[in-house]
Amino acid sequence: MTEDKWALRRSICLLGALLVASSCTIRRDISPIAIAEEANIPLVEPALSAEGPGAGQRSAQSGAEAFAAALGLRHGNKVEEAVAGLKDITIRYPGSVWASRASFLIGIIELEALGDALPYFEAASGVPDIGDYTVYYRGRALAERNEFAEAAIVFDSISTLFPDSRLAEDSSFRKASAL
């Protein structure tokens, strides 16, 4: 498999896992789970080997293990413990993809609890795998803050920044609702 296909596979796996973990209610046709099922891709990425090729990626594996543990807590309805684990990832792996992914999931949890999710989605920006989802949920967080004009701008940016995104149609609807 080429590197591009592996990157796409990892992206779909991660996105599916994040959204499953967040227990968000989203339309079936824009679900990363539906994409993964159509492509026959497992939603959980296999662990990296501690020996041989990739052995130098132990910190990434440690971040993956910590993230998986936090997801397990989330699935077990231990939300406070999951958030604590995710915040620990942002401290232990600052600037890493795992810190960004942890921030994204904390944002989802905060959004569900009607908390202030915006700082977490802003901290999660820059992850190409989930860029459109980060922008989309940033718009939702702004709308929850009653910052409707800014939310509309963010929702509108999805069609420009991510023209092939499955979130484009829903973002257009949310833009119109925010205005």
C-alpha positions, 0 to 999 in steps of 0.5 A, a space after each residue: 500500500 502506498 503512503 497516501 493510502 496508509 495516511 488515508 486509512 489512518 485518517 479514516 480510522 482515527 476520525 471514526 474512533 473519535 466520533 464513535 467515542 464522542 457519541 455524537 448524533 450525526 447524519 449517517 451519510 456524513 459519518 466517518 464510520 459509514 465511510 470506513 464501512 464502505 471501504 471495508 477499513 477497520 476503525 481501530 488502527 493496529 498497534 505499532 511494533 516495539 521492535 524492527 521498523 517503527 521502533 523509534 516511534 515509541 512516544 507516538 505509541 505511548 500517545 496512542 496507548 494513552 488516547 486508547 485508554 481515555 477512549 475506553 474510559 469514555 465508552 465506560 461512561 467515566 467522562 471525568 476520568 476520560 477528560 483527565 486522561 485526555 488533558 494529561 495527553 495534552 500535557 505529556 505530548 505538547 504539540 503532538 498529533 495526540 495532543 491535538 486529537 485529545 483536545 478535539 475529543 475534549 471539545 466534543 465532550 465539552 460541547 455535549 455537556 454545554 461547556 466551553 468547547 471552543 478553546 479545545 477545538 482551537 487547540 486541535 487545529 492543524 491536524 490534517 486528518 480531521 481538519 474539516 471536523 475541527 473547523 465544523 465543531 469550532 463553528 458549533 462551539 461558537 454557535 453555542 456561545 451565541 457568537 452567530 456571526 463568527 459561527 456563520 463565517 466558520 461554517 462558510 469556510 468549510 466549503 472553501 477549505 475542504 470542498 470535498 468534505 462530507 460536512 459541507 452540506 451540513 455546514 451550509 445548513 448551520 451557516 444559514 441557521 446561524 444568520 
